Amino acid sequence: MTNITLVRGDITEQEVDAVVNAANSSLLGGGGVDGAVHRRGGPEILAACRELRAGHYGRGLAAGAAVATTAGRLPARWVIHTVGPVFSAEEDRSATLASCYRESLRVADELGARTVAFPAISTGIYRWPMADAADIALRTVATTPTEVTEARFVLFDEKAYDTFRAALPGGPAGG
Ligand code: AR6
């Protein structure tokens, strides 16, 4: 069973087998988590992403999909890049957001990663409301069969941390 843990902090500092990156379809970097991962992880990660683009991912990575590279200088073995959906008030894209977590866990299982750090995918530049994103993230990870033993949600600020804590199955006391 996967143990879900919550920490407040910077995802690039997590000592885990795999760090999940909230990337974009280009796989070539951006702001937020993506910017921090490439900055702290160094050029090896971008080089690996460019190789993916030159190979099977010529059209980029679709929203809801996930793919792994080296973690470069991060204190992890792998980065799992996934692309969250941009929030839309008109269209329900929650299945795509859930797919990010499921696919990241599937890739983690393929790699043999047992500890995985997740950011709150889509809640920054892609504007997904935190409470709803927390609900989808926690529910999906809790119900996905996986060999991952720890799924660690790394929340950047107190408000995000508190929102995830409140969304834990069993309520805030669970955190
Ligand atoms: N550690 C943990 N959480 C962080 C960190 C960090 N170092 N930095 C930001 N967050 P975002 P998205 C939080 O914007 O919404 C990029 O340009 C942040 O406060 O990183 O999926 C990509 O290239 C927010 O709660 O990801 C894409 O174009 C959460 O992480 C686009 O942004 C996710 O925010 C993806 O947007």
Boltz pocket constraint, residues with backbone or C-beta under 6 A from the ligand:
constraints:
  - pocket:
      binder: B
      contacts: [[A, 9], [A, 10], [A, 11], [A, 12], [A, 22], [A, 23], [A, 24], [A, 29], [A, 30], [A, 31], [A, 32], [A, 33], [A, 34], [A, 35], [A, 36], [A, 84], [A, 85], [A, 119], [A, 120], [A, 121], [A, 122], [A, 123], [A, 124], [A, 125], [A, 126], [A, 127], [A, 128], [A, 154], [A, 155], [A, 156], [A, 160]]
      max_distance: 6.0
